[in-house]
Amino acid sequence: SPGSPQAVFALESQLDEIARRLDIDPLRFRLHNLVEDGDDTAWGEQFEHVRLKETLESAAEASGYDSPKAPFIGRGIAIGDHGAGGGIGNAEVVLHPGGSIVLGTAIFDQGTGTYTTLQKVVAGQFRVPTDSVSIEVWDTDGTDNDSGIGGSRGTRVNTTAAYEAAQDAPSLIHIRRCRPSPPCRSRWSSHP
């Protein structure tokens, strides 16, 4: 998000200053203070699948952090995280009797390829080319609530909804196999 890199730079600069004042190597200071699997979050849950130490150790090794350096050459290390955010995303996959697939969504593509990503997710489920999935953009009456686009939220939240809708759609075909052929609709709302 727009201010995240600047904030991380300020935070990491402070960590370097603290480490210097404590006469501790900045890498060792970070490794000693990073969160780990099982540590409590501020909201009462526990961290899972944390790979910060492994990531920082790998970066240090790959960069030659502990190797001698020439005079007047600096070296630093930092680590940052940017979550994708959450929210509510909605998607509907409509399978038409003629074989066409329509993906309905309440979000707009602001030029970052959101629609293509959604199409690829749905096309992958049906093993069809990406361009065979068309997009139908809903107006504000199309859904009760949707968090919209912001940062990478569209990818994280809305592709989950599209994936779930695509996963569910084939089951509707089997249910309607012996009935007249209206389009099969599978609608999902995602709340990661």
C-alpha positions as CSV (number, residue, x, y, z in Angstrom):
1,S,0.0,0.0,0.0
2,P,1.2,3.5,-0.7
3,G,2.8,4.4,2.8
4,S,4.0,0.9,3.8
5,P,7.6,1.0,2.4
6,Q,8.2,4.4,4.1
7,A,6.9,3.2,7.4
8,V,8.9,0.0,7.3
9,F,12.0,2.0,6.4
10,A,11.5,4.2,9.5
11,L,10.8,1.2,11.8
12,E,13.8,-0.8,10.5
13,S,16.0,2.3,10.9
14,Q,14.9,2.5,14.5
15,L,15.7,-1.1,15.1
16,D,19.2,-0.5,13.7
17,E,19.7,2.4,16.1
18,I,18.5,0.4,19.1
19,A,20.8,-2.5,18.2
20,R,23.8,-0.1,17.8
21,R,23.1,1.5,21.2
22,L,22.8,-2.0,22.8
23,D,26.0,-3.0,21.0
24,I,24.2,-5.9,19.3
25,D,24.6,-6.8,15.7
26,P,21.4,-5.7,13.8
27,L,20.8,-9.1,12.3
28,R,21.2,-10.9,15.7
29,F,18.9,-8.3,17.3
30,R,16.2,-9.0,14.8
31,L,16.6,-12.8,15.0
32,H,16.2,-12.6,18.8
33,N,13.0,-10.5,18.6
34,L,11.0,-11.9,15.7
35,V,7.7,-13.6,16.2
36,E,7.6,-17.4,15.9
37,D,4.9,-20.1,15.5
38,G,2.7,-20.2,18.5
39,D,3.4,-16.7,19.7
40,D,0.3,-14.8,20.8
41,T,-1.1,-12.1,18.6
42,A,-2.4,-8.8,20.0
43,W,-5.9,-10.0,19.3
44,G,-5.7,-13.2,21.2
45,E,-4.9,-15.8,18.5
46,Q,-1.6,-17.5,17.8
47,F,0.7,-17.0,14.9
48,E,0.9,-19.9,12.5
49,H,3.3,-20.8,9.6
50,V,5.7,-18.1,10.5
51,R,8.9,-18.2,8.4
52,L,10.6,-14.9,9.4
53,K,13.7,-16.4,10.9
54,E,14.3,-18.8,8.0
55,T,13.8,-15.9,5.6
56,L,16.1,-13.5,7.4
57,E,18.8,-16.2,7.8
58,S,18.6,-17.1,4.2
59,A,18.9,-13.5,3.1
60,A,21.9,-13.0,5.4
61,E,23.6,-16.1,4.0
62,A,22.9,-15.2,0.4
63,S,24.2,-11.7,0.8
64,G,27.4,-12.7,2.6
65,Y,26.3,-10.7,5.6
66,D,29.0,-12.1,7.9
67,S,31.8,-11.9,5.4
68,P,34.4,-9.1,5.7
69,K,33.6,-5.9,3.8
70,A,35.8,-3.3,2.3
71,P,36.5,0.0,4.1
72,F,33.7,2.6,3.7
73,I,31.2,0.0,2.5
74,G,28.0,-0.3,4.4
75,R,25.8,-3.3,4.9
76,G,22.4,-3.6,6.3
77,I,19.5,-6.0,6.7
78,A,15.8,-5.5,7.3
79,I,12.6,-7.4,7.1
80,G,9.1,-6.2,6.5
81,D,5.6,-7.6,6.0
82,H,2.6,-6.4,4.1
83,G,-0.6,-8.2,4.6
84,A,-3.2,-8.4,1.8
85,G,-6.0,-7.3,4.0
86,G,-9.4,-9.0,4.3
87,G,-12.9,-8.2,3.6
88,I,-15.9,-9.6,1.8
89,G,-15.8,-10.7,-1.8
90,N,-18.6,-12.1,-3.9
91,A,-18.6,-14.0,-7.1
92,E,-21.1,-16.0,-9.2
93,V,-20.3,-18.6,-11.8
94,V,-23.0,-19.1,-14.4
95,L,-22.8,-22.2,-16.7
96,H,-25.1,-21.7,-19.7
97,P,-26.5,-24.7,-21.6
98,G,-24.5,-23.8,-24.7
99,G,-21.3,-24.2,-22.7
100,S,-20.4,-20.6,-22.0
101,I,-19.2,-19.6,-18.6
102,V,-19.9,-16.2,-17.1
103,L,-18.2,-14.9,-13.9
104,G,-20.2,-12.3,-12.0
105,T,-18.4,-9.9,-9.7
106,A,-19.1,-6.6,-7.8
107,I,-15.5,-5.3,-8.1
108,F,-13.9,-3.3,-10.9
109,D,-10.6,-3.8,-12.6
110,Q,-8.6,-0.6,-11.9
111,G,-5.9,-1.7,-14.4
112,T,-4.0,-4.3,-12.4
113,G,-5.4,-7.4,-14.1
114,T,-8.0,-8.3,-11.5
115,Y,-10.5,-9.6,-14.1
116,T,-7.8,-11.7,-15.8
117,T,-6.9,-13.2,-12.4
118,L,-10.5,-14.0,-11.7
119,Q,-10.9,-15.5,-15.2
120,K,-7.8,-17.6,-14.8
121,V,-9.1,-19.1,-11.5
122,V,-12.4,-20.0,-13.0
123,A,-10.9,-21.3,-16.3
124,G,-8.5,-23.4,-14.3
125,Q,-11.3,-25.1,-12.5
126,F,-13.1,-26.0,-15.8
127,R,-9.8,-26.6,-17.7
128,V,-10.8,-24.2,-20.5
129,P,-8.9,-21.2,-22.0
130,T,-9.0,-18.0,-19.9
131,D,-10.7,-16.0,-22.6
132,S,-13.6,-18.5,-22.6
133,V,-14.7,-17.1,-19.2
134,S,-16.5,-13.8,-19.7
135,I,-17.0,-11.2,-16.9
136,E,-20.3,-9.7,-15.8
137,V,-19.8,-6.6,-13.6
138,W,-22.7,-6.1,-11.2
139,D,-24.1,-2.7,-10.2
140,T,-24.6,-1.8,-6.6
141,D,-27.8,-4.0,-6.5
142,G,-25.7,-7.1,-7.4
143,T,-24.7,-7.8,-3.8
144,D,-25.5,-6.8,-0.3
145,N,-21.9,-6.1,0.7
146,D,-18.5,-6.2,-0.9
147,S,-15.2,-4.7,0.3
148,G,-14.1,-3.7,-3.2
149,I,-10.7,-3.2,-4.5
150,G,-7.8,-2.0,-2.4
151,G,-4.1,-3.0,-2.5
152,S,-4.0,-6.8,-3.2
153,R,-7.3,-7.5,-1.5
154,G,-9.0,-8.1,-4.8
155,T,-6.7,-11.0,-5.5
156,R,-6.9,-12.5,-2.1
157,V,-10.6,-12.1,-1.3
158,N,-12.3,-12.2,-4.7
159,T,-10.4,-15.0,-6.2
160,T,-11.4,-17.1,-3.2
161,A,-15.0,-16.3,-3.9
162,A,-14.6,-17.1,-7.6
163,Y,-12.8,-20.4,-6.8
164,E,-15.5,-21.5,-4.4
165,A,-18.3,-20.6,-6.9
166,A,-16.4,-22.5,-9.7
167,Q,-15.9,-25.5,-7.4
168,D,-19.6,-25.6,-6.6
169,A,-21.0,-25.1,-10.1
170,P,-20.5,-28.6,-11.5
171,S,-22.6,-30.1,-8.7
172,L,-25.5,-28.0,-9.9
173,I,-25.2,-29.5,-13.4
174,H,-25.6,-33.0,-12.0
175,I,-28.6,-31.9,-9.9
176,R,-30.3,-30.5,-13.0
177,R,-29.3,-33.2,-15.5
178,C,-32.8,-34.5,-16.2
179,R,-34.5,-31.1,-16.1
180,P,-34.9,-28.4,-18.7
181,S,-31.7,-26.4,-19.1
182,P,-31.8,-23.0,-17.4
183,P,-28.3,-21.6,-16.6
184,C,-26.7,-23.1,-13.5
185,R,-25.8,-20.4,-11.0
186,S,-23.3,-20.9,-8.2
187,R,-22.9,-17.8,-6.0
188,W,-20.3,-17.5,-3.1
189,S,-19.3,-14.9,-0.7
190,S,-15.8,-15.0,0.8
191,H,-14.7,-13.7,4.2
192,P,-11.0,-14.6,4.7
